[in-house]
Every structure is written in structure tokens, then in C-alpha cells.
Amino acid sequence: MVGSIDNDFCGTDMTIGTDSALHRIIEVVDAIMTTAQSHQRTFVLEVMGRHCGYLALVSALACGADWVFLPESPPEEGWQENMCIKLSENRARKKRLNIIIVAEGAIDTQNKPITSEQIKELVVKQLGYDTRVTILGHVQRGGTPSAFDRILASRMGVEAVVALLQATPETPACVVSLSGNQAVRLPLVECVHMTQEVQKAMDERRFKDAVQLRGRSFESNLNTYKRLAIKLPDDQIVKSNCNVAVINVGAPAAGMNAAVRSAVRVGIADGHKMLAIYDGFEGFAKGQIKEIGWGDVGGWTGQGGSILGTKRTLPGKSLEDIATQMRKHSINALLIIGGFEAYLGLLELSAAREKYEELCVPMVMVPATVSNNVPGSDFSIGADTALNTITDTCDRIKQSASGTKRRVFIIETMGGYCGYLANMGGLAAGADAAYIFEEPFDIRDLQSNVEHLTEKMKTTIQRGLVLRNESCSENYTTDFIYQLYSEEGKGVFDCRKNVLGHMQQGGAPSPFDRNFGTKISARAMQWISTKLKEASGKGRRFMSDDSICVLGISKRNLLFRPVAQLRKETDFEHRIPKEQWWLKLRPLMKILAKYEASYEVSDSHQLEPVHHRGHEEPAAI
């Protein structure tokens, strides 16, 4: 298994530790942004990565930095002047703060190092801006692991043991790694060889090759960053004469704003006029629609909640008004960012196409909800931030119990009927049990859990943690479970309960949600542009199922799924998909809590070639 904060190992999407390092970097960037905005300063931030620019690139993407220096992709000749022009343009656009991110191994095209001090001197000399250098150093290696890293490491650990158990002396050495959302095994020797090839390409100044060898996710990060950071002058953008609207629907989720920013900028770069719809379908019907420009979305990536405003109202009651607004603003395509309500809304809009021709335009939904219950996607924007909140809170609660021995905490999480947060939170926080709706439980299960905790109290670890999803059972409420545990545990342990509530929807988005939101939304926008291009000049109406889709991650691919197809995969009564990938991880949590359980192993058991990518798009996160 690869544990490295640099994410510099070819063949794996994420190495263990990378996400936590990004958390440290983004915390610092967020703090610096507030001070720099009040002082109107330029900050040069140096992050780790002697031979690999992953951390620099992804943090630049996550905070919307003005410029980034990477070892794999050095700036073109004359970058000094270009960078200064870019910084002064941003100042002229009333942007009070400039952030430049530098990987410690940054070089120019002649392989000469570019240092953060050099950049500072350049900015001060050329532009006279007040400039500060911050070198993050070993802060990036420290801190508690993020929820993503805990779950990744737990999944990889299991996969590694299983790989060993299935191996024979003849089996070549392998690496277990993540591809999209799937654990895979790759031949170690080939991965190491490929990783060395990157360095060789850099030494020989074949920088294009170096970027490609780093893998699809690195390359797509770099391209997305370039598109979102640098606006071409208006006269160089080919106008499409199309209006594309963006709307937030449902409950707020951290990362929605990053998704809006990325959609708006990609849309403008593609030559569309971008319209923002305020306050969900309700605002849509009332005509709260305004054009939104490149500069309007600056600094949005780090903001939690939904700046456009979001409501749970469905479009059904006001379809007539919505169609009128579509006509009035001549909207040619619609991007919906939201949760299960957005999905239901999309179904209603699709059903109303026969009646209102205004609705016959390409529509795509990007899943954003803390509950992670949208059919057609393994992940939704906002769930990672909520998981981190739950994990941090559980860590603190467990710490409070270390003084008072023999205490069991019962913690209620959000998620509606979807047990994702309770289950994954339980895995990341090391819970003894997690009660969820998808796996029915009865009084015998509760009893065996109490007995298990009674036994645990005899060991050195005298505390317990139990998570309960808010809707996992009508009668076994949090209070009921708390009272049951209190009664049954008398004389052995005492109980406390905690309902986490709406803190799970708030907060600044995690690095994962910022980047996931940015990338998935940019991809949705490309899809819209392609659809509009195909139809341009023909003036045709979009009636087919494949023009109204949900974009999601499924195993290792990014897929556009028509909502008509997803209907049969949905449990509408409980607002969850009928099949959920993470239920396979249930036994893992039980095994780690020392219960007897059998664990299903990975799908293939086979070593894969390193370059194996189907024709579908990789879900590189």
C-alpha cells in the first residue's frame, strides 16, 4: 500500500495521506485569504512535493489560486511577464488578494529551480505589491487523518490482506490502490517503473510526457485549473449565442458554490452567456434570474452553503411559470446542482416536456447533498465535508470519555433514510455499531451490541461509540436506544447521547468536495456545450431521454445516466437508490469492532495491467 502525502505513485488515484495533507494546506489557505483580503496583499505559498506537483496543483484548484508552479509542467518562456500581467488584471477586477502556489520542486523549462523568494522579489520589483512568503513545511505531514484517508486506508488494508491470502509464491508482487471508487491490484514492478519514467521525462525536459505519465487524474486537474484560472479576452472567445442557466435545489451542501463557480467559468470559456437562478425552483418561477460573470464567482470555492440560495420546492406546481421564464430568458440548457429534490425535479421537468416545448433543452444534474442518496452516483458533493464533521465530533467525544472510564456514547447522524453518513462515519471514527435503515435490526441485535460493549468494558479500552441514522427505525429511536443501553449497562457503563443535527450541513467545504464539485461540474458543462453544438443551426428540440441526465461516479467511471433509466433503480418512498455500493463495507466495520463477520472481497482478484482504461471516462477524483 502506498502511504505518501505527495500522491506521487503511478497507478493509484490517491495515496494514503494525500487527502489529510490537502486538509492542512486548505486550512492555511483559508486563513491566509482572510488576512490577505483585509490587507490587499499577495501571498506566495510553498507546499511540499519535491518531484511531484500534485499537492500544489490540487490546492491551487481548490482555492482558485492565481498562478501555480509545478515540477511536471513548468511555465513557458517569458512567464515572469505573463504572471505579472495576470496579477495586475486580477487587481484591476477588484480582486483584493493574489495567491501564488509553488511546489518545493518547481522548475522552469531549463530545469532551473524556481523558488518562492524569487517569485516574491519579482512581484515586488515589477508590481510593487506588498508580498509575503509562507512555507508550510512539515505542517502538511501532521494533524489527524481526514475521514477520506481513514476509510481509504481501512479499505486498502483489507484488500492487501486478502491479496496476500490469495497469493502463491509465484504471484508477482502487487500494489493495492484506488481507481475511481474501486480497490484494484496492480503489479508493483510496473508501477515503480512508471513512477521512475516520470522523473526521467522531467530530467530530459519532456514535460508533456511527464504530465501524461502521472495519469489521467493529474492531467485533467491541470487542464481544469488552466480553464478556470485564466480568462481569455472577450474578443478571443467564440460566442455560441446560447444561454445556460445554473440552479441550486434542495438542502445546502458544502461544495455547491465551487460547482457553480466552475460551471460559470467553463460556460463563459465555451462562449455561452451564463445565467444564475436564485432560490431554487421557487425563484425560477418568480423570475429571479440574472446574468453571472467570470469575476462574480471569484473566491467561491471555499464558501460553505449555497450563495445562489436553495429551496426544497419541486417544480411540479409551477411548471407553467418555469416554462414562461425559460422562454423569456431564452434558456438553451439547464444545469441543476442539488440532492434528491433536484433528482425528483428533473423527473418532473422531463415528464412535462410533452406539454411545454421550452423544457426541451439539455438538462443535467450534478449530485450535491450531505446524505449521498442520489441514484446514479457513488458520491455526491457535500458528503465528504459532512463525514469530516462527524468524524471530528466523534474524535472529540471519545476524548471526553477518556477521563471518565466506562462510558458509551450514542450519536445520531443525518441522512434521511440513507445510512451512508452513519455507516462511513462509524468506519472512520471506529464505532462499535452503526444502526441504519438499509440493514434492519431488532431487539436481539441491540441486546448483542450491549453484551459486546459489556465485554469491551473489561478490556483496556473502556469507552464505546454507537452511531444511529436519524430514520433507521420508527420505534428504536435515539432516546429508546439510549434508555435501553442505560438500563442494560447499569453498574457496567453509563450512557450519553448526542444529536449532531445541522452542523453536518454547514462548514467550509473539504478539499475533496471543492475539487469534486469543481471537476464534476466542469464535466457537466462540457456535456452541455457538446449537446448544444450538435444542435446548432438545426434549431431542433431535445426530446430524447439522453438529453436529460444525472452525472455521477460509478465504480471507476464518470457516467451520464438518463433520469428515465434511473427511475427503476430508485426507492422513491425512502428517497434512496435500491442498490448502494457502501453496504459492502458494513462487515468491515463489524470486523474492526471485533464482531464475527465475513467480508466480501474485491470484484476481480486479478492483477490488472497499469494502463487499463476502458472507453469510458475515468472517475479521477
N, C-alpha and C positions, 0 to 999 in steps of 0.2 A: 504494500500500500504506500502511496506517496504522501508523505507529510511535508509540506513546504509552503511557506506563505507566498512564494513568488509565482506559483502556478506555472512553473517553467518546464513541466514534464510533458512531452508529446504523447498524444494518445488519450489523455484524460481531460475531461471538460473542466473539472475542478479538483485541485489537490486539497488535502485536509489542512485547514489553517488559513487558506486564502480568504475565505469569507470573513473570518474574525479579524484578519489584518485590515480588510476593507472597512469593517466597522470602526476600527481605531482611526483610520485615515479620515473617514467621513465625519466622525465626531469632531476631529480637529478642524476640518474644512468648515463645518457648520459654525464652529465657534469663531473662526477667523473671519468668516463672512460678516458676522455681526459687527466685529470691531472695525473691519476694513470699510464697511458701509458708512459708519459714523465718521471715519477719518478720511475717506476718499483716498485709499492707499492702493498700491499694487503689492501683491504678495507672491513671492516665489516659494513654492513648496517642494521640498525634495523628499521623495519617497524611496523605499527600498526597491531593489531589482538591479543587480549589477549587470546581469546578462539578459534579463527578461523585462519587458516593459508592461507586463500585464497589470500590475497594481496601478502604475501611473495612468495607463490607458483607461481602465475601468473607473478609477476615481475621477478622472477628467470627464468621463461620460456622465458619471453620477452627480457631479456638481456643476456641470456646464462651464468648465474652465475655458479661458480664452485661448490658451495655447498649451500644447503638451510636447515634451521631448522624450523620445523612446530610443533605445538602442537598435531595435529592429527596423525602424522607419525614420531615418534621420531627415531633418528638414532640408529642402532644396537649397541650392546655392542662392545667396542673397536673402537668406531667411531673416537676417537681422533687420533689414529694412521692412520686409513684409510684416514681421511681428509688430514692429513699432506702428506701422500704418493701422494694423488691426486694433491695437490697444487704443490708439487715439480715436479711431472710428467709434469704438465702444464708449469711450468717454463722451464723445460728441452726442451719442444717443442717450445721454443722461444715465449711463451705467456707472454707478459710483465706485465700482470695485473691479479690479482686474486680478484674476488668479492664473498663475502660470504653474503647471505641474511638471516636475523634472524627475525622471528616473535617475538613480545614482549612476547608472552606467550609460547615460545619454552620450551620443557621439554625433559628429557631423559626417557628411558624405566621405570625408577623407579619413574616417576613423579617429579623428582627434576628439578628446573628451570635451563636452560642453558642461561647464559647472554652473551651479546656481549663482555663485558670486559673479561670474562672467555676465550672466543674464541681468543680474541686478545692476551692475555697472553700466551695461548697455542702455537699460531703460532710464537710469538716472541721467546719463550723458546725453542721450538722444532726445528724451522727452521731458526730463526734469521732474518726473513723478516721484513722490515720496514712496520708496520701495523697501520692503523688508524681506529677509530670507528666513524661512523656518525649515529646519531639518528635523524630520520626525524620528529618524533613527530607531532605537530598539523598542520604542512605544508600540510599534507595529507588531512585535512578536508577543506582546504581553496581553494581559486582560483575560476575562473569562471567554470561553469559546461561545460563538454565536449558536443559535438554535440550528441553523443550517449545517454548521460544522459538526455538531453533536450527532445529528441524525445521519449525516453523510458518513461519519466515522463509524457509527454503530452498524450501518448497512454494509460498509466495506469490510468491517471486522468479521462479520458473519460470513460474507462472501469468501473471504480469504480462508477461513477455517474450512468451509465446505470444499473450496478448491483443493486444499491440502488433503482432505479426506478422500476426495475422488481421484487424486493423482496417483500415478505409479512412478517407479524410479525412471521410467522412460519419458514421462511428461516433461516438456520443456518448461523452464521457469516462467511464471506469469505475473502480471500486474493486475490487481483488481482495480477497476476505475469506473467512473461515471460517464455515460454517454447519454446526453439529454436527461431523462429521468430513469435510466436503466443501468443496473450494475452489469458490467461486462468484464471479460477476462482477455487480456492482450499479452502477446509474447514479450517478455521483458527485454530480450536482446534487441528486437526490432525497435522498441520504444526508445531504448537508450541510444541506439544508432541514430534514430531520427532526431533526438534531442541534440546529439553532437553535431548533426548536419546543420542545425540552425546556427550554431556558433561558427561553424566553418563558413557558411554562407555570409555571415556578418563580417568575418575576417577578410573574406575575398570580395567584400563590398557588393555582394549580390542581394541587395536588400529586399527586392520583390520576392525572391525565393524564400528568404528568411521569414517574411510575414506569412507566406503560404504554408511553409513547413510548421509554423506554430499552430496551424489548424484553422478550421472554418470559423470557430467562435472568435478567435483573435482577429481574423481578417474582417469579419462582419462588424465587430466592435469598432475597428479602425475606420471602416467606411461610414458607419453610422455617426461616429464622432465628427468626422470631416463634414458630413452633410449638415449636421446640426450646429456646428460651431461657426462655420464661415458662410455668410450670405453673399451670394453673387450680386453684383449691381443689378438694379431692376431691368436695365436695357439688355442684359445678357440672359434673362430668364425668358424662355419661350412661353407665351401665355396660352393657356388651354381654353380660356373663356368658360371655365366650369366653376360652379360654386360648390364647395364641400363644407358640410356642417358637422360640428362636433358637439356631443351632448353627454352629460353625466347622468346616470339613472341609478336609483336605489339608495342604499346607505353609503355614507362616505367610507373610503378605504385609502390608506396611505399609499401613495404612488400614482393616484389618479392624475394629479397635476403634472407629473413627469410624462405621463402618457399623452395628456393634452398638448404639452409643450412640443413633444416630439412630432405629434400629428400635424400641428400647425406649421412647424418649420419644414417638415418634409413636403407638406402640401404646397407651401409657398415656393419651395425649390422646384417642385414639379409644375409650377405655373398656374396653380389654382388660386381662386380667391377663397380664403378661409373664413367661415362664419362660426361664431360661438353662440350656443344656445344656453341661456341661463335658467337655472331651477328646473331641470328635467323636462318631462313631457308637459307638465303644467305650464311652465314658462314658454315652451314651444307653442302650445295652443294660443297663449296670450300674445305671442309675437315678441318675446324678449330675446331678440336675435341681433347681434352686432358683428360687424367685421372685426377680425382679430389679426394683429400684425406680428411680424417677426420679433420686434422689441417688446411687445406686450407680454410675452411669455417668458422673458428673461428671469432667471432666478427662481423658476417654479419647481425645479426638480426636488429641492429639499423641503418643500412645504407639505405639511400633512393635510388631511381632509380634502375638500373639493372647493377650489376657488370659484369655479363656474356655478357652484350651488347644485345640489342634487336632491331629488324627491323620489319617494316610492310610488307616486301616482302612475298608473298604467295609461296608455294612450287610448284604450278602448272607448272611453266615454266621449273623447273629444277628437275623434278621427277627422270629422268634417273640418274643424278649425285647423288641425295639423296640416291637412291637405291644402287648405287655403294658404297657410303660411309657406308651405313648400312652393306653391305657385307664385306667391307674392315675392319671395326672395329668390325665385328660380333656383332651388337647391337641386343639384345634379347627383349628389351622393351623400350618404349619412354614415358617420362613424359613432357608434354608441359605446361608451365606456361605463360598465356597471356590472351589477351582480345578477341574481336570479330574476329580479324585476325587469332588468334590461332584456333578459332572455325571453320572458313572457311578453314583454312589449314588442320584441322583434317578431314573435309568433303572431301577435295581433296585427302588426303592420303588414305582415306577409299575407294574412288572411284577407286584409282589406284592399289588396292590390286590384282585385277584380272590379271593385266599386270605384276606387279613386286612381286615376292614371298617374296622378302626381307622385304616388308612392312606388311607381315602377322605376326605381333607380337602384343602383348598387347600394346595399347596406351591409355593414359588417360590425360585429360586436367583439369588443376586447374584454375578457372577463376581469372584473375588479370587485372583489368582495372578501372580507376577512374570513367568511365561512368556507371558502373554497368549494362551493357546491354547484358550480356551473357545469352542465353537461357539455362534453366535447373538449374539456381541458383538464390536465392533471393539476395545474396550478392556476391560481388567479392572483392578480395584483392585490397586495394588502395582507395576504395571509401570512407572509413571512414576517412582516412587522408585528402582526398580532401574536405570532408564535414567540417572537423575541420578548414581547411584553410579558407573556405568560411565563416563559422560562425565567426571565429576570425576577419576576414576582415570586415564583416558586423557590428560586435560589434564596431570596431574602427571607421568605417564610421558613424555609428549612434551617437557615442560620439562626432565626429567632428561637427555634426549637432546640438548638444545640446546648443552650444553657439549661432549659428545663428539660430534663430527660423524660422519656416515655410520653411523647405527645404525637397524636395523629391529626393531620390537617386535611380537611375536606374542602376542595376548591372547585367552584362552579365556573365553567367557561362558556363563552358564547358559541354561536354556530348554528342556531336553529336546530333542525333535526340532523344536521351533518356533524359527524363526530371527529372531523379532521383535526380541529384545534385541540380537543381533549386528548385524542389518541397521540398526535405528534408531540403535543406539549408534555404528555406523560412520558414519552420516549426520551425527549430532550431533558426533562427535569429529573428523570429517574424515579418515576412514580411507582407505587406498589400496585395500583389498579387504576383503570380509567373506564368509567361507565359510559357507554354510547348507545344511541338508538339502534344503529345498524346491527349490533350483536345483542339480542335480547338476553336479559338476565333475570333471575328470580331470587327468592329469599335464600335458597340454598347457596347460590353464588355469593351473596352478601355474607352469609354465615362462614363460608370457607375463607373469604377475604379477612374476616375478623379473626378467625383462628390463625391464619397465616401471620397476621400482624402480632397476635399474642405471642407466637413463637419467636417472631423477629425481635420483640422487646427483651428476650432472654439473651440476645447477642450483644455485640458492642455497639451496633447502630440502633439507638433507642429512639427512633422517630419514624413516622410514616407519612406518606403523601398520597392522597387519593383524589383523582380528578373526576368531575362529573359534568357531562354535557348538559346544557340547560333544558333540553327537551328529550332527554334519553328515556324518560319514563314518566307517565302521568302521575302515578301514585308513589313511586320511590323518589320523592322529592329530595332536594338537598337537606332540608330540615329532617325528613324522615331518616335519611342515611346517617345524618349527624346524631340524631337521637338513638338510633339503633346501635351505632358504634359506641356512643357514650354509655349506654346501658350494658352492652355485652363486654365492654372493656373495663368495667368498674374494677378498681383495685390493680389493674394491669397498666392501662394507659388512659390519659384524658384526651378530649377532642376539642378542636376549634374548627369553625367553618369560615369560609371566605368567598364572597361572590365578587368576581373580578369586574363584571359589568363593562361599562362603555369605555373604560381606559383601553380596551382592546381595539377600539376603532380609531383611536387618536394617535398622536405622537408623530414625530418626523419619520418618514419612510426609511426603511433599512436599505443598505446598498443594493441588496438583491431586488427589492421592489422598485427602486429607482431605475435600475438597469433593465429589469424585466419589462417594466412599464414603457421605458424609452424604446426598447428594441421591438417589442411585440406591436406597439402602436405604429412605429415606423414601417413595419412589415405590412400592417393593415392598410396603411396609406398607399404603399406601393401597389397593393392589390387593387385599390380603388382607381388609382391612376391607370393601371393596365386595362381595367374594365372600361373606363371612360374613353381611353384611346381606341380600343377595339370598335366602339360605337360611334366615334366622332364622325360627323358628316352624314351618317346614316339616319340620325335622329330617331334611332329605334328605342322602343320601350323595353325595359328589363322585366321580363315576366318569369324567367326560368328560376328553378329552385337554387341553382348555384350562384345567383346574384344576391342572395340574402343569407349570410353565413356567420358562424361563430369561429373566431380564430383561436386555436388553443394548442397546448403542447400535449402530444400523446406519445408516451414512451420516449422515443428519441426523435420524433419529427414535429415540425410545426405544420399543422393542418388546418385548412379552411373547410369546415363542415357545414353543409346546408342545414338550416334550422329544421326543415321538413324531415330530414333524416334523423335528427337528434330527438325529435318528439317521442319516438318509440323507445328511446333509451332513458326516458325521464320518469321519475316517480313524482307526479305533479302534486299529489296530496301532501307529501312531506318535503317537497322542493329540494330533492337530491337526485343525482344520477343513479340509475339502477345498479351500475357496477362502479366500484371505486377502487383504484389501484392500491391505496394505502392500507386497505383492510388486510393485505398480505403481510403487513408489518406488525399486525396485532400480536402474533405469537412471540415475536422478538421481544416486545415489551414484557410479556409474561415470563419469558425465559430469564431476562435480566432481573426481574423481581423474584427470581428463584422459584417459579412455578414449573411444574412438568408441562411441557407443550411441544408440539412438533412444528418445525419451521419449514415452509416450502422454499426451495432454493431457486436460484435464478432460472430464467426461461431456457437458456441454451446449453449451459455446462460446457460449451465448446470454446476453445481458443479462437479468437477472431483475428483476421488479418488487420493490420493497423489502418489501412486506408479504406476499410469497408464503409461505404456510404451509399445508400440506395439513391433512387432518382428523387426521393422526397427531400424536403429541406431539413437540414439538421436542426434540432432544437437546441442550439448552442446558447447556454444561458450566461 
